[in-house]
Amino acid sequence: MRSMLDGRTAVITGAAGGIGAAAARVFSAHGARLVLADVDVEGGRQAADAVVKSGGEAVFVRADVTSENDVAALVREAVSHYGRLDCAFNNASVDGETAPLHESTRENWERVLRVNLTGAWLCMKHEIAQMLRQGGGAIVNTSSVAGLVGLGATPQSAYFAAKHGLVGLTRQAALEYAGQHVRVNAVCPGAVRTPLLESAIRAEVITERDAVSYTPVQRLASPEEIAEAAAWLCSDLSSFVTGQAVPVDGGWTAQ
Ligand SMILES: NC(=O)c1ccc[n+]([C@@H]2O[C@H](COP(=O)([O-])OP(=O)(O)OC[C@H]3O[C@@H](n4cnc5c(N)ncnc54)[C@H](O)[C@@H]3O)[C@@H](O)[C@H]2O)c1
C-alpha cells in the first residue's frame, strides 16, 4: 500500500527538536524524503541521523530562517539533492520573553516577529517560487492556539501577534496561489509536550496544570499528534483544503 507522502520531498524547519523532530519521524514514516533545517546543528544532525537509521532519507542543512541567503540555499539544497520540493513544514520559532506588553522590550518584539513571522514569509517566498517552477506543492506553517485566541495568563504579546500574523499570511498566500496548485495551510497546536513548553513551564510562563486545564481532552498533546496533522495537510489526502488554520488543540479553541 502506498503511504501518503511516498516519493515526496519535504523541507522541515525547526527540525532539531520538539514538533519539528517528530515531524521528521512522521513524514519519513509516511514515505517522504527530507531536508531538515535548524540553527541547532547538533539537534538537527541527530534528527536526520534518526531518520536514516530507521531506513528513511534525510539530510540536515544549517539554516537560520531569518537569513534570506540561508533560506534560498535550503530550497536549492532540496532541489539539488532530490530534484524537487513538494512539501514544506515551516515550523521554526522562538517564544521570546514573558512580560506584560508595557514592560516588554522592543528587541524582543523585533526578534520574535523576525523569526516567527518574517522567517516563515522568507521560507514561503523561496518554497513557492520552486513549487511554481515544478507545477505545485503544499505548505504548512506552524501557528498556534496563540494565533487564534489570546490568553491573558500568558503575557507574550509578540508571540501572540506573530502567530496571529502567520494565520493571516497563510490565508493570503493560499488565495494568491490557489489557481496554481500550491496549497497553504497552518496547524494551530494547543499545549504540546516539547522543549518549548517545558522551558515555558520552568520559566513559570504557564503551569502544566493550567495547560491541561485549558484543554478539554485533559492532557498535553504529543509532538507526533501535531506532526500527523501537518503530514496530512502536506499530502494529497487534503487536496481540497487550503487557506485554513487547523486547530490541533484537544478542543482548546472549541470552548
Ligand atoms: N510546544 C507547544 O506547546 C506549542 C504550542 C503551540 C505552537 N507551538 C509551535 O510549534 C512549533 C515548534 O515548537 P516546539 O514546541 O517544537 O519548540 P522547540 O523550541 O522545541 O522547536 C523550535 C525549533 O526552532 C528552531 N529555531 C529557532 N529559531 C530558529 C531560526 N532562526 N532558524 C531556524 N530554526 C530556528 C529551534 O532551534 C528549535 O529546534 C513552533 O512554531 C511553536 O511556536 C508549540
The ligand as an SDF file (V2000), in Angstrom:
LIG
                    3D

 44 48  0  0  0  0  0  0  0  0999 V2000
    5.0310   23.2030   22.3040 N   0  0  0  0  0  0  0  0  0  0  0  0
    3.8380   23.7420   22.2810 C   0  0  0  0  0  0  0  0  0  0  0  0
    3.0440   23.5660   23.1990 O   0  0  0  0  0  0  0  0  0  0  0  0
    3.4130   24.5800   21.1000 C   0  0  0  0  0  0  0  0  0  0  0  0
    2.1070   25.0770   21.0820 C   0  0  0  0  0  0  0  0  0  0  0  0
    1.6840   25.8260   20.0010 C   0  0  0  0  0  0  0  0  0  0  0  0
    2.5480   26.0790   18.9530 C   0  0  0  0  0  0  0  0  0  0  0  0
    3.8190   25.6030   19.0060 N   0  0  0  0  0  0  0  0  0  0  0  0
    4.6700   25.8890   17.8590 C   0  0  0  0  0  0  0  0  0  0  0  0
    5.2120   24.6910   17.3560 O   0  0  0  0  0  0  0  0  0  0  0  0
    6.4610   24.9560   16.7180 C   0  0  0  0  0  0  0  0  0  0  0  0
    7.5100   24.0160   17.2470 C   0  0  0  0  0  0  0  0  0  0  0  0
    7.6040   24.2490   18.6260 O   0  0  0  0  0  0  0  0  0  0  0  0
    8.2930   23.2330   19.6340 P   0  0  0  0  0  0  0  0  0  0  0  0
    7.4360   23.1990   20.8220 O   0  0  0  0  0  0  0  0  0  0  0  0
    8.6830   22.0020   18.9400 O   0  0  0  0  0  0  0  0  0  0  0  0
    9.5440   24.1780   20.0040 O   0  0  0  0  0  0  0  0  0  0  0  0
   11.0990   23.9130   20.0350 P   0  0  0  0  0  0  0  0  0  0  0  0
   11.6990   25.0990   20.7090 O   0  0  0  0  0  0  0  0  0  0  0  0
   11.3780   22.5520   20.5100 O   0  0  0  0  0  0  0  0  0  0  0  0
   11.4130   23.9680   18.4610 O   0  0  0  0  0  0  0  0  0  0  0  0
   11.6200   25.1570   17.7670 C   0  0  0  0  0  0  0  0  0  0  0  0
   12.8310   24.9190   16.8780 C   0  0  0  0  0  0  0  0  0  0  0  0
   13.0400   26.0800   16.0730 O   0  0  0  0  0  0  0  0  0  0  0  0
   14.4340   26.2850   15.9940 C   0  0  0  0  0  0  0  0  0  0  0  0
   14.7200   27.6870   15.6500 N   0  0  0  0  0  0  0  0  0  0  0  0
   14.6030   28.7770   16.4410 C   0  0  0  0  0  0  0  0  0  0  0  0
   14.9840   29.8730   15.7710 N   0  0  0  0  0  0  0  0  0  0  0  0
   15.3350   29.4660   14.5230 C   0  0  0  0  0  0  0  0  0  0  0  0
   15.8070   30.1380   13.3680 C   0  0  0  0  0  0  0  0  0  0  0  0
   16.0150   31.4700   13.3730 N   0  0  0  0  0  0  0  0  0  0  0  0
   16.0700   29.4140   12.2610 N   0  0  0  0  0  0  0  0  0  0  0  0
   15.8920   28.0700   12.2500 C   0  0  0  0  0  0  0  0  0  0  0  0
   15.4470   27.3750   13.3270 N   0  0  0  0  0  0  0  0  0  0  0  0
   15.1740   28.0750   14.4480 C   0  0  0  0  0  0  0  0  0  0  0  0
   14.9560   25.9230   17.3710 C   0  0  0  0  0  0  0  0  0  0  0  0
   16.3660   25.6720   17.3490 O   0  0  0  0  0  0  0  0  0  0  0  0
   14.1200   24.6850   17.6860 C   0  0  0  0  0  0  0  0  0  0  0  0
   14.7580   23.4960   17.2550 O   0  0  0  0  0  0  0  0  0  0  0  0
    6.7420   26.4290   16.9450 C   0  0  0  0  0  0  0  0  0  0  0  0
    6.3480   27.1690   15.8030 O   0  0  0  0  0  0  0  0  0  0  0  0
    5.8710   26.7640   18.1340 C   0  0  0  0  0  0  0  0  0  0  0  0
    5.5550   28.1240   18.1990 O   0  0  0  0  0  0  0  0  0  0  0  0
    4.2760   24.8560   20.0390 C   0  0  0  0  0  0  0  0  0  0  0  0
  1  2  1  0
  2  3  2  0
  2  4  1  0
  4  5  1  0
  4 44  2  0
  5  6  2  0
  6  7  1  0
  7  8  2  0
  8  9  1  0
  8 44  1  0
  9 10  1  0
  9 42  1  0
 10 11  1  0
 11 12  1  0
 11 40  1  0
 12 13  1  0
 13 14  1  0
 14 15  2  0
 14 16  1  0
 14 17  1  0
 17 18  1  0
 18 19  2  0
 18 20  1  0
 18 21  1  0
 21 22  1  0
 22 23  1  0
 23 24  1  0
 23 38  1  0
 24 25  1  0
 25 26  1  0
 25 36  1  0
 26 27  1  0
 26 35  1  0
 27 28  2  0
 28 29  1  0
 29 30  1  0
 29 35  2  0
 30 31  1  0
 30 32  2  0
 32 33  1  0
 33 34  2  0
 34 35  1  0
 36 37  1  0
 36 38  1  0
 38 39  1  0
 40 41  1  0
 40 42  1  0
 42 43  1  0
M  CHG  2   8   1  16  -1
M  END
$$$$
